[in-house]
């Protein structure tokens, strides 16, 4: 159950990061402070996800595929 919750949380973070940063990515403009914080939170969430799912092989495969 814990692995499913981690996977769902990671998918939500990915979707949130893409939707918030999409306009800057699409237009190629300068990033504002919100975009920088979202990107940092995205990176930290990946490190946390990998660290928390070290024992769960399925979660590690999921993280490898979605990166």
C-alpha positions as CSV (number, residue, x, y, z in Angstrom):
1,X,0.0,0.0,0.0
2,X,2.8,2.4,0.8
3,X,4.3,1.9,-2.7
4,X,1.0,2.8,-4.3
5,X,0.8,5.9,-2.3
6,X,4.4,6.9,-3.2
7,X,3.7,6.2,-6.9
8,X,0.5,8.3,-6.8
9,X,2.2,11.2,-5.0
10,X,5.0,11.1,-7.6
11,X,2.6,11.2,-10.5
12,X,0.8,14.1,-8.9
13,X,4.1,16.0,-8.4
14,X,5.0,15.4,-12.1
15,X,1.7,16.6,-13.4
16,X,1.8,19.7,-11.1
17,X,5.4,20.5,-12.2
18,X,4.6,20.2,-15.9
19,X,1.4,22.3,-15.7
20,X,3.0,25.1,-13.7
21,X,6.3,25.2,-15.7
22,X,4.7,24.5,-19.2
23,X,4.2,28.1,-20.3
24,X,7.8,29.1,-19.5
25,X,9.0,25.9,-21.2
26,X,6.9,26.5,-24.3
27,X,7.6,30.2,-24.7
28,X,11.3,30.1,-23.7
29,X,11.0,33.1,-21.4
30,X,12.8,33.8,-18.2
31,X,11.9,31.7,-15.2
32,X,10.3,33.4,-12.2
33,X,10.8,32.4,-8.5
34,X,7.7,30.1,-8.6
35,X,9.2,28.1,-11.5
36,X,12.5,27.7,-9.7
37,X,10.8,26.5,-6.5
38,X,8.6,24.0,-8.4
39,X,11.7,22.7,-10.2
40,X,13.6,22.3,-6.9
41,X,10.6,20.6,-5.3
42,X,10.4,18.2,-8.3
43,X,14.1,17.2,-7.9
44,X,13.8,16.8,-4.2
45,X,10.7,14.6,-4.6
46,X,12.6,12.3,-7.0
47,X,15.4,12.0,-4.5
48,X,12.9,11.3,-1.7
49,X,11.0,8.8,-3.7
50,X,14.1,6.9,-4.6
51,X,15.4,7.0,-1.0
52,X,12.1,5.8,0.4
53,X,11.6,3.0,-2.1
54,X,15.1,1.4,-2.0
55,X,13.6,-1.9,-0.8
56,X,10.7,-2.0,-3.3
57,X,12.0,-3.1,-6.7
58,X,8.8,-2.3,-8.5
59,X,8.9,1.4,-7.4
60,X,12.5,1.6,-8.5
61,X,11.6,0.3,-11.9
62,X,8.7,2.8,-12.0
63,X,11.0,5.7,-11.2
64,X,13.6,4.6,-13.8
65,X,10.9,4.4,-16.5
66,X,9.3,7.8,-15.6
67,X,12.4,9.8,-15.3
